[in-house]
């Protein structure tokens, strides 16, 4: 049958074929055809079962071209493994699903895995419990020989038999040889105490000194949760051992090509294979890795390849005619309006349109063609494709900046700068490269990276200084002072997120910052808007690198994105980058803004009391009320003011703040 067999479509109907890209595995497409890639899906489930029954790791490697449905497959796996339709019983098999979009640098892979593991462990399930609740409840229930509904059992024992639970937990921790700090922190989680600080500590995030006191009492915070790869690997292993093979943790690695490599002789897959090998050697887990294309045997170590494919290696095939028609049908029936229009006609609206189903295609190609054809059948004339992508890319970029402003947190700053700054600098300042210093003088990675100017004319060290603990920050600054000469720098840039205060009372910290910035150094305090732009830059580059950035149904390549960023990044971002490479020789000194110390004093007070009256804040900090009002305008991303009787100042929290943050602010407002 020819194209004319297709059916005219009412213009009032929505186009069911728009939106062909699944954003991530936790936000999968509403329509799915289980038969498509069913063999690959079954292989992934078999890997999970291998962990549970044989108590050994299993890894599956999936190859797939752009638009072949890699993330869609992981989303299907997520729905199955987290069983979103039912509340589990204690007797049910259960597993933990972790999705990792690998937008990070190769020197921070374990910190990325740790962060995403804890993020997903803390993700609520339909029964109201988090995945970590499920792990601990099932672990402890086995100790008590518990049965029945998991949520009910957990709620009853935490309300009525808490001390027995804690005693049992310490027995389990001893059997597993858990780290003392994790035993203590997970006890806090079981008790339901300080969960915001628990989450931050487990993920290696930002735990304030007050948070450490809540978790550990009066201890030296500098000895806990160091931000390095070794500690992150240890934390991941510990959490995997808590779950054990009876509750397999399923790590799903996506966008592997987005890893920013530190060694130009190695490709991103080398680092991913190394991490999967280390993980599967140390814990019984399932690892599902999705790569864009095949790679040569010599691109990764042979022993790592064996671990990367221990559960099989497979590819996502293009769709045949029957599968293509199933995809069309699933999209039509997913919307009530188009489902009603189609009725019993399984081939609506395209009938046996030869142009639509003439050759095998990827799901993304099919959906783009279907969306275009649907518009034609409605009498809508689509704008012809254009090679000029500037307006469309600008809209995509602006949307990502807006999203990042709502969601990006200070905890993300280190990873964001480490993985984005080298790329951004090479785009805006061609000829600049990046070194990653090693050696005993940088054992704790006090210098994250060194930016190198053309012909080695400048070496600019970048130190990430975002520890919430002034003790830890002072220790890093002391090491920088002692080891600075060993780095052979022309300039040192200290970066501390503007949302993180530097305590006015931290005399040693401030003295060392002054010492480091007396000559050839600068302290940079990026605000929320700058970090949002960096977030958008990273996501745009990552999606283009992995083939997940499309405009008008066509993939946008990384070279196009880099050129667009070079031509269109705003002046504020360019000025921010200039702080690293202008001027390129010694003798330049910049001062922190005059507002920083007063803002830090206010933020420090708000860290423990997020909402307070203006007069109380003024008395506590010594900052005049009129000055606080001025700061509210200067730092509106961090401070908010509500006029009235009394006038109130509050800490601006991101949209991703936990419920505990909200309750804390409400309680402070009541007091």
PyMOL commands that set and color helices and strands:
alter all, ss='L'
color gray80, all
select helices_A, chain A and resi 3-5+38-54+70-82+106-121+131-144+150-160+162-176+180-191+195-202+209-216+221-223+229-243+245-247+256-258+268-282+297-299+302-308+321-334+336-342+363-377+390-407+410-428+440-442+454-456+470-487+507-516+528-545+558-568+571-581+596-608+614-621+625-634+659-670
alter helices_A, ss='H'
color red, helices_A
select strands_A, chain A and resi 58-63+96-101+249-254+286-291+312-315+433-435+449-452+459-464+491-495+521-524+550-551+554-555+611-613+639-642+648-651
alter strands_A, ss='S'
color yellow, strands_A
deselect
rebuild
show_as cartoon
